[in-house]
Amino acid sequence: METLPSLPALRVFAVAGKALSFTRAAQMLNVTQAAVSHQIRVLEDQLGVKLFQRTTRSLQLTAAGQQLLPAATAAFGELERAVAGIRRSQNLLSITTTPSFGARWLAPRLPRFAELHPAIEISVRHTEAPLDIVAEGIDLAIRGGLGKWPGLTAELIGRSAMLPVAAPDYVERLRLLEPADLARARLLHDQDRSDWREWLAVAHLDPALAQAGPAFDDENVLIELALAGQGVGLVVGSVVEGLIRQGRLVALFDRQVTLGYGYYLAYPPGALALPKVAAFRRFVLAQAR
């Protein structure tokens, strides 16, 4: 196998060959012109050929220099891209969460995280499906559940306090003043309708009311229909707190149900050794408090 010449000398040659100027190459590399000249001489001695034709007014590549320059430029370009990719992956934080939590709770807070940690880039994958975050190469997940996922550490962000919400004009139009008034409202459900059944039971109302109304597998759709005045949704309070503050949704009856599950921050063992993961964990838990 052929022995490669000096890599530092090749790097200097690639820059000088593109610039066709030792002076400009020195400026680009932040070294002296003498240092550039020295590295070029080293490379020419190792190869046994001249790479530049020097005149009093110009610097030109020899035939050997013209042959070497494209290969040297391509090789160092590939190395630079690989190094940049490694550095980017070290600062790229990959997260997965549900569409509703991501859009309603997490997204409004991400600009503040970016202010605190400008070097960390965040990639968020929204899905309702449970993922094997280790196999998928994801740093951490924010998920609703009981906080028990094999092989993962789970820290509680907040319990899932469910409350009924509707658009202000819908509340006024149907005069939804007390829980019994829901009998004339259109209920918007999660896919299995269990949340409304539990809420109605706590409110001492007929759980059979939960049999009517459309059901959705994405809480975001349910929230959008509530915002559009299409019914009453039963949703996690923390997900819609911003919409309630803005007056776009109204929390009804001051009655909520805290279910057994909550939202958790889940990550593999050893993940907190990565500064980007540790920083995001501190931020999320502080926001939750």
Buried (B, 14 or more C-beta within 10 A) or exposed (E): EEEEBBEEBBBBBBBBBBBBBBEBBBBBBEBEBEBBBBBBEBBBEBBEBBBBEEEEEEBEBBEBBEEBBEEBBEBBEEEEEEEEEEEEEEBBBBBBBBBBBBBBBBBEEBEEBEEEBEEBBBEBBBEBEEEEBEEEEBBBBBBBBEBEBEEBBBBEBBBBBBBBBBBEEBBEEBEBEEBEBBEEBBBBBBEEBEBBBBBBEBBEBEBEBBEEBEBBEBBBBBBBBBBEBBBBBBBBBBBBBBBBEEEBBBBBBEBBBEBEEBBBBBBBEEBBEBBBBEBBBEBBEEBBE
